[in-house]
Amino acid sequence: MSDPLLSLVSVGLLSIACQYLAYKIRLPAILPLLIVGIVVGPVFGVLNADDLFGDLLFPVVSLSVAIILFEGSLTLKFSDIAGHGNMVRNLCSIGVVVTWGVAATAAHYSLDLSWQLSFLFGAIVTVTGPTVIVPMLRTVRPQTNLANILRWEGIVIDPIGALLAVLVFEFIVASQETAITHTLIAFGKTVGIGSVLGLAAGYLLGLSIRKKWIPHYLLNTAVLTIILGVFAASNYVAHESGLLAVTIAGMVLANMKDVDVEDILEFKETLSVLLISGLFILLATRLNLESVIDVGWGSIVVLAAIMFIARPLSVLASSIGTGLKLNELALLSWIAPRGIVAAAVSALFSLKLEEIGYEGAGIIVPIVFMVIIATVVVQSLTSRTVASLLKVRAPAPTGYLIFGGSKFNRALACEMLNQKLDVTIADTNWDAIREARMMDIPVYFGNPMSDHAARHLDINTYGTVLIMSPYKQLNPLIAYHFEYTMGKDKVWALTNNEQSTRPSHQVSEQYAKKLTLFDEGVTYGYLASAIARESQVKTTRLSDEFTYEQYTQQYGERATPLVAINAEGKSFTFINGNSIQPKAGWRVISLIEPERVEDSGDLP
């Protein structure tokens, strides 16, 4: 396209289309983004990032990668590494070294790369990343311990692998000096300046957040622009030290006490869609397919070495002393798709090396992109079957996620826990969460559809979401989010009788179909007033002598059935219009109104 404005708008439209396609087919978004970029770029020649941005391409990519690495490092809490077992810790240390060594060796001998470029490539492909792991886990549904290992490996290894790649790249740039002493001095200066500026920037930013020196409405924008300033300043003082500085700054912020970075992390979601989507289409347009074809079988050998040698060896070496079984290790060895950080870092380093005239640097991006596409496609299509064959798939989830921490919700959750049902209450109200925690109910404090929830809530354990909060604007968003994640007929909400008469409470027809929880007329207000009248949530066991018909006759309108549990322990939620018919041996959890005391008319 000759019109720059039309080209930029096209990139935006294509990126949104790719994100929507990924949403519909339940694949990591990076896959359609890269494929579309290749199609509109090297295949048909419709778009070319170099022609579109010219000299600005390098600064745009540099700043984008700096943002990606900073946001990634904000998730690296040292307590998380310690809190998720030896396997995660080992995969993010021993496993990184093993993968690095195997991938570098394969690249050197199969692609005829220099050892320096080979070690850079090896460092780049050590990262997996949550953006590709989490969608895969939803489909595969492995056992909880394996899902936690894979998810937290992806979260923790992103900044670690990126930091390793940055250090290798900085050594390559420093080694352009002829003497080894000059190389070591330049490398030491780069690492030293980057580390000092990163530590200082992270601490000062954390202090300003803790002391509330930055107004809340400016927080995300201020942190973003300050980090970009640190990146530019570090690069100015010591060549190519900026990426190290922003990565360390993020790690400092993530681990400072009394510093809340959750708002900044949530900002990452919008930033990812807006910035990263367009970035990967543009990067893919620069691919030289002929260079990949020229490599030939060497690229296949490298890919095979990464998937069938490096990953199994890293898992095996990391598993010593963890007690994991062979079939569990086999699944961990198979699932390791590469993601956003690998693509972004490889593109940036390739650009920089080409700029300084480093021979052979152009092959890095095509090979990394090939590894990303191959691992995502092959493992997405096969991991579910592999997990089934290895017998490590978790059973269908049966837990409940209740959105809303009201007094009734807490009473219901307590009774469900007493009946051996898994329940978690989520709410943005700290007082409600505090009360639930005091009752030993598992809780999540925050928005359950946030990026933070995606990392900390084990969605794979929930089979049903009950939306019972007073937040009328947030409830539909929660419903749509979890219906996409879990599928249809898994999300139910309390009805709102005001919707038919008040225009401000009108909801979409699709959402209205979910407003059938428990029974007609059971609203949030009704449940709150029932609890205020000292109604109680009770469980009744049915038998041949006391059937469900007798149960309903005894309690009449005083009972609102909520959940039924059959003899095998499987639970069913009462929905207005469904046909649950509890049998002998079942248990029924209901809200029981107190008996009304009739006025006898006698004077005291």
Residue, then its C-alpha position, 0 to 999 in steps of 0.5 A: m500500500s502506498d498510502p501510509l494512513l491506509s496501511l496503519v489502519s489496515v494493520g489495526l483492523l487486521s490485528i483486531a480480526c486476528q484477536y477475534l479469530a483467536y477468541k473464536i477458535r480458542l488458540p493463542a492470538i500470536l498464531p493468527l497474528l504471525i500468519v496474517g503478517i506473513v501472508v500480507g507481507p512476504v507472500f503477497g507484498v501488500l504491507n512492508a514495515d520498512d516502507l511504512f515506518g522507514d527510520l522510525l521502525f527501529p525506535v518503535v520496535s525498541l520501545s515496544v519490546a521495552i514495554i513488553l519486558f517491563e510488563g513481564s518482569l512485573t509478574l516476577k515475584f520471588s515469593d511466587i517462585a518459592g510458593h509453587g514448588n521445586m519443579v517451577r523453580n528448577l524449570c526456571s533455572i536448571g531447565v533454562v540452562v539445559t534448553w539454552g545449551v541444547a538449542a544453541t548447540a543444535a543451531h550452531y551445527s545445523l544452521d552453521l551459525s556462529w557460537q555467539l548467534s547460536f547462544l543468542f538464539g538458544a536464550i530467546v527460545t527458552v521462554t514459553g509465556p502465559t499468553v500461549i500456555v493458558p489457552m492451551l491449558r483450558t483445552v487440555r485440562p491436565q491434573t491440577n498440579l501439572a496445570n499449576i507447574l505449566r502456568w507458573e513456569g510460563i509466568v516466571i520464565d518470561p522475564i528470566g529468559a528475556l534477561l538471559a537473551v538481553l545479556v547474551f545480546e549485550f555481550i555480542v555487541a560488546s565483542q565487536e571490540t577486537a581485544i577481549t579486555h575491551t569486550l569485557i569492559a564494554f560488557g561490564k559497563t552495559v550490565g553495570i549501568g543497566s543494573v544501577l539505573g534499573l534498581a534506582a528507577g524501580y525503587l523510586l517508582g515503588l516509593s512514589i506509588r507507596k507514598k501516593w505521590i502520583p495521582h491514581y488517574l495518572l499512575n499507569t501513564a506516568v509509570l509507562t512514560i517514566i520507564l520509557g525515559v529510563f530505557a532511553a537514558s540507559n541506552y544513552v549512557a551505555h549502549e544497549s543497556g536499556l532493556l536490562a534497566v527496564t527488566i530490573a526496574g519491573m522486578v524491583l517494583a514487583n517485589m517491593k513491600d506495600v507497593d500495589v502494581e495490580d492496576i499497572l498489570e491490568f493496563k497490560e491487557t489493553l496495551s497487549v491488544l493495542l500494541i502487541s497485535g499490530l507489532f507482530i503483524l508488522l514484524a512478520t511482514r519483514l520475514n525473508l521466506e527465502s532465507v528459511i527455505d535456503v536453510g532447508w533441513g537445518s531448521i527442521v533439525v533445530l526444531a526437533a532438537i528443541m521439542f524432542i531433546a531440549r524440553p525432555l532433558s530440561v524437565l527430567a533434570s528439573s524433576i529430581g527430588t520432586g516425586l513426579k511420575l513418569n507420565e506426568l513428566a511426559l506431559l510436561s515434556w510435550i507442552a512448551p509453546r513459545g510466545i510473545v517475548a520470543a517473537a519480540v526480542s528476536a525481531l529487535f535483536s535482529l534489527k540491531l545486529e543488522e544495523i551494526g553489520y553483524e553477519g548472519a543476524g537475519i536468520i534469527v527471526p525466521i527461525v524463531f518464528m518457525v519455532i513459535i508457529a510449529t510449537v503452538v500449532v503442533q502442541s495445541l492440536t495434540s496435547r489433549t490427546v497426549a494428556s488422555l493417553l498418558k491418563v493425566r487429564a483432570p476429571a470434568p471440573t465440579g467446583y463453584l465460583i461465586f461472584g459476590g460475597s454477600k451474607f447469603n453467598r457466604a452462608l451458601a458457600c459454607e453449606m456447600l463446603n460442608q457437603k464436600l463441594d469446592v467453592t470460591i467466593a470472588d468479590t471486589n469488596w474487601d469487607a465481604i472478602r474479609e468476612a468470608r476468609m474468617m469463615d474459612i471460605p476460599v476467596y479471590f479479592g479482585n475482579p475475576m476477569s482481570d489479568h491477575a485473576a487469570r494468573h491466580l485463579d485456577i479456572n480449570t477447577y470450576g464447573t459452574v459460575l454463580i453471579m450473585s453480586p449487586y454490581k449490575q454493570l459488572n455482572p454481564l461482563i463477568a458472565y460473558h467472560f466466563e461463558y467464553t472461558m468455560g462454555k455454555d450452560k456454565v454461568w448463571a445469574l440472579t434475575n433482576n425484576e427491574q429490567s422489564t420496567r426500567p430502561s436503565h436496567q435493560v440487558s441483552e437477550q443473550y444475558a437475560k437467558k442467564l438470569t434464571l438462577f434458583d427460581e423466578g423472583v429470586t433476586y439479590g434483594y430477596l436473598a438479602s432480606a431473607i437472611a435479614r429475617e433469619s432464614q437459614v441455608k440447610t441441607t436435607r437428605l432424601s430417602d425412600e421414606f422422605t421423598y422430594e415431593q414430601y420435602t416440598q409439601q413440608y416446607g412449601e413456599r418457605a423453601t427455595p431449593l438451591v443445589a442438589i447433590n446426587a448419591e455419587g456426589k455430583s451437584f446440580t444447580f437449580i435453575n428456573g425452568n429446569s427439571i431436576q427431580p432429586k431421588a432417594g439418597w440425594r441431598v438438597i441445599s435450600l434457603i429455608e424461611p423461618e416459620r411464621v408465628e400466627d397472631s392468636g388475637d389473645l391479649p397479653 
